[in-house]
Amino acid sequence: MSSRQHQGKKGIAGSKRRGAAAIEFAVVAPVLFLIIFGLIEFSRMVMMQQSVTEAAQLGCRKAALATTNTSTKVETAVREYLESVILNPAAANSARINISPSNLAYLTPGTQISVEVQVDFADVSWLPGNLLGLAGTEVLKSTSTLERE
């Protein structure tokens, strides 16, 4: 058998597996993309949790200052920080901020002040709806406590 005839038979056998790669990719691609989007969304959730923690710490530092008389100044500082990080003013405005005690006007030095910040993950998620099962249920929350100056 000549080498040319041998190559012809090889080509026929190779044509039987012609669509195998496309079928394998069609089976593997959804799982691969789900893993990739899951990693991205989980990383975003960790980043947003850190941002909520920083917002609570910033608000608590603001509330601990002797010059801060109202909780409105603390809420404004926290929302401005969240707007700069989240890049979504609606999500920053929907954040829940609890300051305890709420009346900062006549606090004595050494009084414990706590600031709690809560953001629904659905408000800051990049994925639409509840694609991975996290967006509808997860609440990112952080509390910071300091003493009044």
Contacts in CASP RR format, 6 or more apart in sequence:
PFRMAT RR
TARGET T0000
AUTHOR 0000-0000-0000
METHOD contacts of the structure
MODEL  1
MSSRQHQGKKGIAGSKRRGAAAIEFAVVAPVLFLIIFGLIEFSRMVMMQQ
SVTEAAQLGCRKAALATTNTSTKVETAVREYLESVILNPAAANSARINIS
PSNLAYLTPGTQISVEVQVDFADVSWLPGNLLGLAGTEVLKSTSTLERE
37 127 0 8 1.000
37 131 0 8 1.000
37 132 0 8 1.000
38 132 0 8 1.000
40 126 0 8 1.000
41 125 0 8 1.000
41 126 0 8 1.000
41 127 0 8 1.000
41 132 0 8 1.000
41 134 0 8 1.000
44 124 0 8 1.000
44 125 0 8 1.000
44 126 0 8 1.000
45 121 0 8 1.000
45 125 0 8 1.000
45 134 0 8 1.000
45 138 0 8 1.000
45 140 0 8 1.000
48 85 0 8 1.000
48 86 0 8 1.000
48 119 0 8 1.000
48 121 0 8 1.000
48 124 0 8 1.000
48 140 0 8 1.000
49 140 0 8 1.000
49 142 0 8 1.000
51 82 0 8 1.000
51 85 0 8 1.000
51 86 0 8 1.000
52 82 0 8 1.000
52 117 0 8 1.000
52 118 0 8 1.000
52 119 0 8 1.000
52 140 0 8 1.000
52 141 0 8 1.000
52 142 0 8 1.000
53 142 0 8 1.000
53 144 0 8 1.000
54 81 0 8 1.000
54 85 0 8 1.000
55 78 0 8 1.000
55 81 0 8 1.000
55 82 0 8 1.000
55 85 0 8 1.000
55 95 0 8 1.000
55 117 0 8 1.000
55 142 0 8 1.000
56 78 0 8 1.000
56 115 0 8 1.000
56 116 0 8 1.000
56 117 0 8 1.000
56 142 0 8 1.000
56 143 0 8 1.000
56 144 0 8 1.000
57 142 0 8 1.000
57 144 0 8 1.000
58 77 0 8 1.000
58 78 0 8 1.000
58 81 0 8 1.000
59 74 0 8 1.000
59 77 0 8 1.000
59 78 0 8 1.000
59 81 0 8 1.000
59 115 0 8 1.000
59 144 0 8 1.000
60 113 0 8 1.000
60 114 0 8 1.000
60 115 0 8 1.000
60 144 0 8 1.000
60 145 0 8 1.000
60 146 0 8 1.000
61 146 0 8 1.000
62 68 0 8 1.000
62 73 0 8 1.000
62 74 0 8 1.000
62 77 0 8 1.000
62 78 0 8 1.000
63 71 0 8 1.000
63 74 0 8 1.000
63 99 0 8 1.000
63 104 0 8 1.000
63 113 0 8 1.000
63 115 0 8 1.000
63 146 0 8 1.000
63 148 0 8 1.000
64 113 0 8 1.000
64 146 0 8 1.000
64 147 0 8 1.000
64 148 0 8 1.000
64 149 0 8 1.000
65 149 0 8 1.000
66 109 0 8 1.000
66 148 0 8 1.000
66 149 0 8 1.000
68 74 0 8 1.000
68 104 0 8 1.000
69 104 0 8 1.000
69 105 0 8 1.000
70 104 0 8 1.000
70 105 0 8 1.000
71 99 0 8 1.000
71 102 0 8 1.000
71 103 0 8 1.000
71 104 0 8 1.000
74 97 0 8 1.000
74 99 0 8 1.000
74 104 0 8 1.000
74 115 0 8 1.000
75 97 0 8 1.000
75 99 0 8 1.000
78 95 0 8 1.000
78 97 0 8 1.000
78 115 0 8 1.000
78 117 0 8 1.000
79 92 0 8 1.000
79 93 0 8 1.000
79 95 0 8 1.000
79 97 0 8 1.000
82 91 0 8 1.000
82 92 0 8 1.000
82 95 0 8 1.000
82 117 0 8 1.000
82 119 0 8 1.000
83 89 0 8 1.000
83 92 0 8 1.000
86 92 0 8 1.000
86 119 0 8 1.000
86 124 0 8 1.000
88 123 0 8 1.000
88 124 0 8 1.000
90 123 0 8 1.000
91 119 0 8 1.000
91 123 0 8 1.000
91 124 0 8 1.000
94 119 0 8 1.000
94 120 0 8 1.000
94 123 0 8 1.000
95 117 0 8 1.000
95 118 0 8 1.000
95 119 0 8 1.000
96 116 0 8 1.000
96 117 0 8 1.000
96 118 0 8 1.000
96 119 0 8 1.000
97 115 0 8 1.000
97 116 0 8 1.000
97 117 0 8 1.000
97 118 0 8 1.000
98 114 0 8 1.000
98 115 0 8 1.000
98 116 0 8 1.000
98 118 0 8 1.000
99 113 0 8 1.000
99 114 0 8 1.000
99 115 0 8 1.000
100 113 0 8 1.000
100 114 0 8 1.000
100 115 0 8 1.000
100 116 0 8 1.000
101 107 0 8 1.000
101 111 0 8 1.000
101 113 0 8 1.000
104 113 0 8 1.000
107 113 0 8 1.000
107 148 0 8 1.000
108 148 0 8 1.000
109 147 0 8 1.000
109 148 0 8 1.000
109 149 0 8 1.000
110 147 0 8 1.000
110 148 0 8 1.000
110 149 0 8 1.000
111 147 0 8 1.000
111 148 0 8 1.000
112 145 0 8 1.000
112 146 0 8 1.000
112 147 0 8 1.000
112 148 0 8 1.000
113 145 0 8 1.000
113 146 0 8 1.000
113 147 0 8 1.000
113 148 0 8 1.000
114 143 0 8 1.000
114 144 0 8 1.000
114 145 0 8 1.000
115 143 0 8 1.000
115 144 0 8 1.000
115 145 0 8 1.000
116 141 0 8 1.000
116 142 0 8 1.000
116 143 0 8 1.000
116 144 0 8 1.000
117 141 0 8 1.000
117 142 0 8 1.000
117 143 0 8 1.000
118 139 0 8 1.000
118 140 0 8 1.000
118 141 0 8 1.000
119 139 0 8 1.000
119 140 0 8 1.000
119 141 0 8 1.000
120 136 0 8 1.000
120 138 0 8 1.000
120 139 0 8 1.000
120 140 0 8 1.000
121 134 0 8 1.000
121 135 0 8 1.000
121 136 0 8 1.000
121 137 0 8 1.000
121 138 0 8 1.000
121 139 0 8 1.000
121 140 0 8 1.000
122 129 0 8 1.000
122 130 0 8 1.000
122 135 0 8 1.000
122 136 0 8 1.000
122 138 0 8 1.000
124 140 0 8 1.000
125 134 0 8 1.000
125 135 0 8 1.000
127 135 0 8 1.000
129 135 0 8 1.000
129 136 0 8 1.000
130 136 0 8 1.000
END
